[in-house]
Amino acid sequence: MLPDHLSVELDFVATLLERGQAKDAAEFVARHMANWVPAWIDGVGAATGMEFYRVAGSLLQEAIQDLREPGLLRDEGASLGRDGHGRS
């Protein structure tokens, strides 16, 4: 089993969204990622002090918030491609 790793978990969420499983993606984010990602973002920002990581963390935090609510996702039942717009 792979340890918790942000890239693995984001890939899992992307796979669920590609399959049109927005509710499952929202549940995973709300029950798991939302519990540790915000603290991780704060830690990375504090440890590096670099603007890039602060901005990237802010964008990730917004995505986590949006993904926690499946109704906020555009066209919830649609399958999304890798680019998030229905294209692979």
C-alpha positions in Angstrom: 0.0 0.0 0.0 1.3 3.5 -0.9 1.7 5.9 2.0 -0.3 9.2 2.0 1.2 11.3 -0.7 -0.4 14.3 -2.2 0.3 13.4 -5.8 -1.2 9.9 -5.4 -4.3 11.3 -3.7 -4.8 14.0 -6.3 -4.5 11.4 -9.0 -7.1 9.2 -7.3 -9.5 12.2 -7.1 -8.8 13.0 -10.8 -9.6 9.4 -11.7 -12.9 9.5 -9.8 -13.8 12.7 -11.6 -12.9 11.3 -15.0 -15.3 8.4 -14.3 -18.1 10.8 -13.4 -17.9 9.9 -9.7 -18.0 13.4 -8.3 -19.8 12.4 -5.1 -17.2 9.8 -4.4 -14.4 12.3 -5.0 -16.1 14.8 -2.7 -16.4 12.2 0.0 -12.8 11.2 -0.3 -11.6 14.8 -0.1 -13.9 15.7 2.8 -13.2 12.6 4.9 -9.5 12.3 4.2 -7.6 15.1 2.3 -9.4 17.9 4.1 -8.0 16.5 7.4 -4.3 16.9 6.6 -3.8 18.9 3.4 -4.4 22.4 5.0 -1.8 21.7 7.7 0.6 20.4 5.0 0.1 23.5 2.9 0.8 25.7 5.9 3.9 23.7 6.8 5.3 23.8 3.3 4.7 27.6 3.1 6.4 28.2 6.4 9.3 25.9 5.7 10.2 27.3 2.3 9.1 30.9 2.6 8.9 30.9 -1.2 6.1 32.8 -3.0 5.6 29.9 -5.5 4.6 27.5 -2.7 2.4 30.0 -1.0 0.5 30.6 -4.2 0.4 26.9 -5.2 -0.8 26.1 -1.7 -3.6 28.7 -1.9 -4.8 27.3 -5.2 -4.7 23.7 -3.8 -6.7 24.9 -0.7 -9.3 26.4 -3.0 -9.6 23.2 -5.0 -10.0 21.2 -1.8 -12.8 23.4 -0.7 -14.5 23.2 -4.1 -14.1 19.4 -4.2 -15.7 18.9 -0.8 -19.0 19.9 -2.2 -20.0 17.8 -5.3 -22.8 20.2 -6.2 -20.2 22.9 -6.8 -18.6 20.8 -9.6 -19.6 21.9 -13.0 -21.8 19.3 -14.7 -21.5 16.8 -11.9 -22.5 13.8 -13.9 -20.2 14.5 -16.8 -17.0 12.6 -17.2 -13.9 14.8 -17.2 -10.8 14.2 -19.1 -7.3 14.8 -17.8 -7.4 18.5 -18.6 -10.6 18.9 -16.5 -12.6 20.0 -19.5 -13.9 16.7 -20.9 -10.8 16.3 -23.2 -8.1 13.8 -22.6 
